């Protein structure tokens, strides 16, 4: 089902990056490189039928996501990327209003004779719906900005 700008959405978020013990109040900061730094509380274990690994639920305000494995403490600082990976990763559910959608083409690097690796994502283009992405590209990502109450 397509998602459109200004709609309410529910995202199953997983975290890729570093999680360390933290103190201080809940906070969420978007860093210059598109990564995030989130301080929040570690909750219970996350189990999902498609998850290849188990994880720990992290909550910071209205944002909920999961990290792989055990949390290093009851409060954590997570620095990295939040992704809506649909299979193979533990996730937490975050709800909010979809404010922006960007389609970003992958920046690919040849690895060996037949392989490719993704080194990041290019500037891309702004979309009104998740169904509006340009067809015919080998690898890409959708970047969603969600306002969370």
N, C-alpha and C positions, 0 to 999 in steps of 0.2 A: 504494500500500500504506500503510495507516495506521501511524502511530508511536504507541506507548504509553509512558506514564511507566514508568521503571525498565528499559526495553529498551536494548540497545546500538544506537547509530545511527551512520550515516555521513552527514555534511553536506558539501555542495559550497558553500563560503563565498566570498563576494566582499565587498570592503570599499568603503564609500562615505564619503569624508571627505578629510582632509589627511594626506599622508605627507611627512615631513621627515627629513633626515639625523640620526642619533642615535649616542650612545655608551652604554656601560653594558650590563648583563646583560639577558637576556630577562625581560620582565615583562608582566603583563596586569592592568589595573585597570578595573573597571566604575565609570563615573562616575555622579553623581547623576541625570543626565538620561537614563540608559539607554544612553548612548554608551560606547565603550571607548577606552582608551589602551593600545596594544600596542607594546612595543619588541621587535624581532626581526631576524632575518637575511634579507636578500633573496637569493633563489635564482635558479633558471633561469626562462626564459620559459614562460608558460602558453599552451597551444593547446587549443582545444576545438571540436568540430564546430559547436556552436550559438552560440559566442561571437562577437558582432559586433565585438569589439575584442580585441587581445592584451594580456597583462598579465605581471606578475612575481609569482612565488610568494614569500610571506612566511611564515617559520616562527618561532614563539616557544613553546618547550617542545613540547607535543603539539598545539598549535593551528596549523593551516595554512590560509591564505586567499590570495587574489590581489588585487592592486591593478591598476587599469588603467594601461597604458603601462609605461614604464621606472621603476625605483626610483631615487630621488635619490642613494642611497649603498648601500654593502654592508650597513650596519645602518640601520634606519629606526624612527621613532616614528610610528605611525599613530593618529590621533585621529578617531573617527567611529563608524560603525555597521557591524556585520557582518550580512550578509543571505545567506540561501540563495535567490539568484535563479537560476531554472532555465534561463533563456535570455538570450543577449545580453551576458553579462558573463563575464570570466575568473574562474576559481574554483580553490581549493585544497581538498583533502579533509581533514576533521577527523573523528576517530572518538572516541566517548565514550558515557557512559550518560545517557539522557534523564532529567533530574531534575524538570522542571516544564514545563507547557504552559499558556500563556495565550492566549485569543482576545481580540483588541483591535479594536473598531470604529474605522473611520477618522473623523477629525474633518475634515469637508469644508467648503470655502469656494467660493462661486460666483465664477466668473471669466467676465466678459462675460455674454452672454445665454443661452448654452447649455453653457458649460464648468464643470467642477468641478476643484478642486485639493485635494490632501490636505495638511492643516496639521499632522498628527500623528495619534496614536491615543489613544482613550479608555481608561478603566480595564478594561473587559471582564470576563471571567470565567475561572476556572481550569478546565482540562479534564483528563480522564484519557487521552484519545486525540485525535489530530489529526482524526479523523472525527467528533468530538462537537461541532463548531462550530455555532452557531445559523445556520439558513438564513434567507434573505430579506433579507440586508444587501447593500448595493451595493458597499462597499469595506471591507476588513478585513485584518488580518495575524495570523499566529500567532507568538507569542514563545516560543522554546524555550530552556530553560536546560540546558546539557549539561556534565556533569562529565568533564573530560579528564584521563587519567592523566599 
